[in-house]
Amino acid sequence: MEINTKLFQALSLLSENLPAGSPLVFNKDTVSLTAGPRELIKITSSKMLLFGSYNLEPKIIDSETTFPKPFPVQVGKFGSFIKEIAKSGIRLNHLGIRYFCGQPDKELEWYKQLTVQTGFHVYKEGSSEEKDRWYFLGDKTGWRNPLFEIILTRKRPSGPYEWTPHFQIDIDTHLNGDELKEIANRCLWSDFYKWQLDDAEAEGTVLLMGMIGVASGTKVCLGIGTKLRDTKYHREYLLKEI
């Protein structure tokens, strides 16, 4: 599928700019997100396999929404952006998906059953949106381990360019919000960021988020943490195992 091809290309460019020991492992036409020796998610040419077995791709493919104009995934511009921000050091925080789910409690139980005997866990983070549930799969005992995020929403999108459904790539950086906006202006486009999280106590922007394109009806989103994001604190205190 187109989404698989675009993600493989984008994650290849990301991996080239990550420090040694990248959690992204490539094998011919597949890429896997790993936490230590264990595999969290594998993207093949036609599937997204959680724990190597459970295909999540049908949950995020949208073949019905009509887009007013083509918005192909900008892999080349994404690569230029990643190369630029990597000069100050970057780390993969997590990959993830967001999709509509009418029965989030039942869906959560399904994910919890999948983690049995994998050594991974399900964590919950408090959501700022009433109709959203934020979960992470993985192992936070090593706070640098990347996780896989699952956002379940009971809100149907009202327009083609809303966040649902999407696949997200989320990166930690050592840059501030203004620096990230300036680089996006040069390497991507001027209004790339559509959402940001500000922290009054930290007196600055913690997280920025934009969309690099659409493939197979799925938005491909990029989350960028600024130097104010404290991933260690997030893992240890904000994520609660369930």
C-alpha distance (Angstrom), angle and dihedral (degrees) to the residues before:
residue distance angle dihedral
M1 . . .
E2 3.78 . .
I3 3.81 93.1 .
N4 3.82 91.0 55.9
T5 3.79 92.8 49.8
K6 3.80 93.3 48.4
L7 3.79 93.3 47.1
F8 3.81 91.3 48.9
Q9 3.81 89.8 52.4
A10 3.79 94.4 45.5
L11 3.80 94.8 45.8
S12 3.80 90.2 47.9
L13 3.80 89.8 57.0
L14 3.78 90.8 46.1
S15 3.80 93.1 49.5
E16 3.81 91.2 52.6
N17 3.80 88.7 61.5
L18 3.80 100.1 42.3
P19 3.82 121.3 98.9
A20 3.78 119.6 -94.0
G21 3.78 113.0 -68.2
S22 3.80 96.0 42.9
P23 3.83 113.3 -167.8
L24 3.82 88.0 -137.1
V25 3.80 111.5 92.8
F26 3.81 120.9 -168.1
N27 3.80 128.3 -157.5
K28 3.80 116.5 173.3
D29 3.83 103.9 -63.2
T30 3.81 98.1 -6.7
V31 3.79 133.4 83.4
S32 3.80 125.4 -165.3
L33 3.78 132.0 -163.5
T34 3.78 108.2 -140.6
A35 3.79 135.4 -169.9
G36 3.77 104.4 -157.0
P37 3.82 108.0 -48.3
R38 3.81 94.1 -21.2
E39 3.78 128.0 91.7
L40 3.80 119.4 -129.1
I41 3.80 102.3 177.0
K42 3.79 133.9 -1.0
I43 3.79 123.1 -160.4
T44 3.79 114.3 -156.4
S45 3.80 129.3 174.9
S46 3.81 90.7 -82.1
K47 3.82 109.8 12.5
M48 3.81 145.4 49.9
L49 3.78 104.1 -144.7
L50 3.79 118.5 -162.0
F51 3.82 110.2 -150.5
G52 3.81 86.4 -4.6
S53 3.81 94.2 -70.8
Y54 3.81 117.4 57.0
N55 3.79 117.0 74.6
L56 3.82 111.2 -140.6
E57 3.79 95.9 172.9
P58 3.84 97.4 96.6
K59 3.81 88.4 58.9
I60 3.80 93.3 65.2
I61 3.81 104.8 30.5
D62 3.80 110.8 108.2
S63 3.80 113.1 -168.4
E64 3.81 95.2 162.6
T65 3.81 107.2 58.3
T66 3.80 114.9 95.3
F67 3.79 116.2 -145.6
P68 3.83 118.3 -148.2
K69 3.80 90.7 -134.1
P70 3.80 136.0 4.1
F71 3.80 114.9 -84.1
P72 3.81 105.1 -179.1
V73 3.79 118.3 -172.6
Q74 3.81 107.0 -87.7
V75 3.80 97.6 -136.9
G76 3.81 95.2 162.0
K77 3.80 94.1 51.1
F78 3.79 90.1 43.8
G79 3.81 89.2 54.7
S80 3.80 92.0 50.6
F81 3.79 90.9 49.5
I82 3.81 93.4 48.8
K83 3.80 91.9 48.1
E84 3.80 90.5 52.7
I85 3.81 98.0 47.9
A86 3.81 91.0 42.8
K87 3.81 89.1 68.2
S88 3.81 86.6 78.2
G89 3.80 94.5 41.2
I90 3.80 129.8 -90.6
R91 3.80 137.3 -159.6
L92 3.79 131.6 -164.6
N93 3.80 107.1 -113.4
H94 3.80 99.2 179.8
L95 3.77 148.8 -41.8
G96 3.78 120.5 -134.1
I97 3.77 152.8 157.5
R98 3.80 136.2 -128.9
Y99 3.79 124.4 -159.1
F100 3.80 144.0 155.4
C101 3.79 114.0 -89.4
G102 3.78 123.7 177.4
Q103 3.82 94.0 -169.1
P104 3.82 106.8 40.4
D105 3.82 95.1 165.4
K106 3.80 91.5 56.0
E107 3.80 91.0 44.7
L108 3.80 91.4 51.1
E109 3.80 91.2 52.9
W110 3.81 89.0 52.6
Y111 3.79 91.2 54.5
K112 3.79 92.0 46.2
Q113 3.80 90.1 53.9
L114 3.80 90.6 50.8
T115 3.80 92.1 57.1
V116 3.81 92.5 57.3
Q117 3.83 109.5 114.9
T118 3.83 92.7 4.2
G119 3.79 97.1 95.4
F120 3.80 88.9 -125.3
H121 3.79 127.6 114.3
V122 3.81 140.1 -149.4
Y123 3.80 116.9 -120.6
K124 3.78 129.4 -171.7
E125 3.78 127.7 -147.5
G126 3.78 123.1 -165.9
S127 3.80 111.3 -103.0
S128 3.79 125.7 -136.6
E129 3.82 89.1 -151.2
E130 3.81 119.6 73.2
K131 3.80 94.2 -143.3
D132 3.81 96.4 44.5
R133 3.80 130.2 87.2
W134 3.82 117.5 -162.6
Y135 3.79 118.6 -155.8
F136 3.79 134.9 167.3
L137 3.79 128.0 -157.7
G138 3.77 122.9 -155.3
D139 3.79 139.8 57.4
K140 3.79 118.8 -56.4
T141 3.81 95.6 -179.0
G142 3.78 84.6 99.5
W143 3.79 100.4 46.5
R144 3.81 92.6 -157.4
N145 3.80 91.2 60.8
P146 3.81 111.6 110.7
L147 3.79 116.2 -120.6
F148 3.79 135.4 -153.2
E149 3.80 114.7 -122.1
I150 3.80 125.8 -147.9
I151 3.81 117.1 -167.1
L152 3.79 113.6 -171.0
T153 3.78 114.5 -167.4
R154 3.79 130.5 -174.3
K155 3.80 90.2 -163.8
R156 3.78 115.9 97.3
P157 3.82 114.1 -143.2
S158 3.80 114.0 -101.3
G159 3.81 93.8 -159.4
P160 3.82 138.3 28.8
Y161 3.80 95.4 -109.6
E162 3.80 98.8 51.5
W163 3.81 117.3 116.3
T164 3.83 97.4 -99.4
P165 2.99 121.2 123.6
H166 3.78 105.1 18.7
F167 3.77 147.5 145.9
Q168 3.80 114.1 -139.1
I169 3.78 134.2 -153.5
D170 3.81 110.8 -165.8
I171 3.80 123.9 -167.6
D172 3.82 136.0 -175.3
T173 3.81 117.7 -139.1
H174 3.82 140.1 178.2
L175 3.80 92.8 -129.4
N176 3.80 131.1 100.9
G177 3.77 126.2 -121.5
D178 3.79 95.7 -98.6
E179 3.81 91.8 50.9
L180 3.81 91.5 49.9
K181 3.79 91.6 49.4
E182 3.79 91.7 50.4
I183 3.81 91.9 50.7
A184 3.81 91.1 47.4
N185 3.80 89.6 51.9
R186 3.81 89.5 55.7
C187 3.79 101.7 37.6
L188 3.81 104.1 28.3
W189 3.82 119.7 13.0
S190 3.79 137.7 -64.2
D191 3.81 99.7 -100.7
F192 3.79 96.6 37.8
Y193 3.80 97.5 126.4
K194 3.80 111.8 73.1
W195 3.80 98.2 171.9
Q196 3.77 137.9 26.7
L197 3.78 137.8 -178.3
D198 3.79 115.7 -139.6
D199 3.78 125.9 -166.2
A200 3.81 115.8 -150.9
E201 3.81 93.3 -162.7
A202 3.79 92.9 49.7
E203 3.82 88.8 42.9
G204 3.75 95.6 -135.6
T205 3.79 150.8 56.0
V206 3.81 117.2 -58.0
L207 3.80 102.0 -179.0
L208 3.81 137.6 16.3
M209 3.79 126.8 -167.8
G210 3.78 136.0 -168.5
M211 3.78 142.0 156.5
I212 3.82 122.1 -108.4
G213 3.80 95.4 -168.9
V214 3.78 148.4 -62.6
A215 3.81 128.3 -84.6
S216 3.81 126.9 174.5
G217 3.80 86.8 -3.8
T218 3.81 90.6 -60.6
K219 3.79 121.5 119.8
V220 3.79 114.5 -130.1
C221 3.80 107.1 -145.7
L222 3.78 132.8 -168.5
G223 3.79 122.3 -150.7
I224 3.79 117.0 -166.4
G225 3.79 121.9 -166.9
T226 3.78 116.2 -153.0
K227 3.79 125.4 -141.3
L228 3.83 87.3 -89.0
R229 3.80 93.4 66.1
D230 3.80 110.2 102.2
T231 3.81 104.2 -155.1
K232 3.80 93.2 175.7
Y233 3.81 91.2 56.2
H234 3.80 91.0 44.8
R235 3.78 92.4 53.3
E236 3.79 96.3 43.6
Y237 3.81 101.9 40.3
L238 3.81 112.4 15.2
L239 3.80 100.5 44.7
K240 3.81 111.6 74.7
E241 3.78 120.8 -164.8
I242 3.79 113.7 -126.3
